[in-house]
Amino acid sequence: MISFKQLPIEAKAAVAAGVVFFSMMLSRSYLAEKLDFRTRRWLLRLQMALFANTLMLMGSLHVWRSTVTTFIRSSAASSFCFMLWKITVFMFLALAHSSFFTLLFLVAEEPYFFSLAAYTCLGAYIILIFFLFTLGSLEQAYKFLAGRGAKAGTGNKNRTALKPVLAVLLTVVLTVVGLLNASQPPTVNSVEIPVHKLPSTMNNLKVVLLSDIHLGPTVGKTKLAMIVRMVKALKADITVIVGDLSDAEAKIIRPAVEPLGELDSPLGTYFVTGNHEYYTSDVSNWFELLKSFNIQPLHNENVKIVSPKSTSDWFCLAGVDDIEADVLRYSGHGMDLKKALRGCSSEHAIVLLAHQPIAAKWALQERPDINLILSGHTHGGQIFPLNAGAYLLNPFFVGLYQVGQNTFVYVSPGTMYYGIPMRLGSRAEITEIILRSP
């Protein structure tokens, strides 16, 4: 029987990832009620960082072998330039691995340069791994089709060297493009949505949808202030924030949140939790902070949005907790649609705020009379090649969907980004939704 010491390093990393994952499940299942919030918060974040890093270790070994070890026997291996290249690759991998730990130590009013550099390297790391895998697969397919009869020669060696060079070049180009795209202000996307049973006096009511701002290591006060200025310029009747506002504790990042106090939509500003609010383990403090800015959290509850033209005309605006609260066994929280829609009958239009598209799907299975659901979470995949995974894992990916005759779901691609300050194949968005009465 092979001992742990005899296992290749990739297998050891996989075992380590499994151990960390098991500890995460154990913590969620058995320790959640026994640990205080602060301890649980640090334990969860540390476990997630360790789990991500143990998984990344396998990819990092492949990157090192492809971009460094491959050239060890070449004539350039003893040169000063090659030494600089090895240091560059090592620093690149070290920064990528350190990105997850910035949530623990480097969160403030504005992002630290180290955090921006670390998460940029993480984005480039994901792209590089994809191209190394794709080009490696194409190389293996070529060898299979060409046959294995020919002996390895100069041509084969050149192709082996070409693969990492091409992968690195493509990664650099896409990283620069992604950084430039993400540095632009969010686009304002105006969408008209017919809402069944919306009173005629509320026709053309304007709702501004924000989602996935992710205040934290790479998004700070300056970007939030820009978003608030853009929202105010739209003169929304209602502003809604559908989760993942922050990745940090309310006390730590409070100065960065202050621009939200300038939102002044006449019919109110409302908020529902996303999965990242529960990762902070600080939801109660976030609720209190948002209330101090006149933003109302909808914690499995609803409000009547009354027409400015007629007090007898209204629709029901409801919000549910994110489903991650159930997974984490977060006390007093969890998606409760019956509670959220208590008092909302099919005689009036119903608009639901639910962070994750899967929650939107579950809500419609239980209450098909909901007329409109506003969600986020997917980021439109945020960066290539994650777009494909986000598309496959969510019942609604991005944009407007019609479900049945009288129901619509709109999924925001996110107003900022999570961690990695890049956008590839997606665009940050502030959504201006015009509600139309039938």
Number of C-alpha atoms within 10 A of each C-alpha: 4 6 6 11 8 10 12 9 14 17 13 17 19 17 16 17 20 15 13 20 17 13 15 19 13 12 19 17 13 11 13 17 14 10 13 11 15 11 12 20 18 15 15 19 19 18 16 18 20 19 23 16 22 23 17 22 19 16 21 23 13 17 21 15 14 19 20 18 14 15 15 13 9 10 8 12 16 11 9 10 11 15 13 11 13 17 12 12 16 16 14 19 23 15 21 24 23 18 24 24 18 20 20 14 10 17 22 20 19 19 18 16 11 16 27 20 17 27 25 24 24 25 23 27 23 18 22 24 20 18 19 23 16 14 17 17 12 13 16 12 12 11 14 10 9 10 9 9 7 9 7 9 8 9 9 14 11 10 11 16 16 12 20 22 14 15 22 19 12 15 22 15 11 21 24 13 15 25 17 14 19 20 15 12 17 19 13 16 15 13 15 13 19 18 22 22 18 23 20 13 15 20 16 16 17 22 22 24 28 28 32 29 24 24 28 27 32 29 27 23 22 14 19 21 17 13 22 16 15 16 23 15 9 15 17 24 18 20 25 22 27 31 28 28 25 25 26 24 19 21 11 12 20 15 14 21 21 17 18 19 14 14 20 20 19 12 16 16 24 23 28 28 33 28 21 22 24 24 24 22 25 18 18 10 13 22 19 15 17 20 16 12 17 17 22 18 23 20 22 24 20 23 18 15 16 17 18 15 10 11 9 9 17 21 21 22 22 26 31 32 31 29 21 20 22 15 14 20 16 18 10 8 20 20 20 17 21 15 16 21 23 12 13 21 13 15 10 18 21 26 23 23 30 33 32 27 25 17 22 24 19 12 21 17 11 11 14 15 19 27 26 27 27 25 34 30 27 25 27 26 23 26 25 20 16 17 18 13 12 19 15 10 12 16 14 22 27 24 16 17 15 13 14 10 8 15 21 20 25 24 28 29 27 32 27 32 24 23 24 25 26 28 27 21 14 20 24 28 22 24 25 21 20 20 20 19 18 11
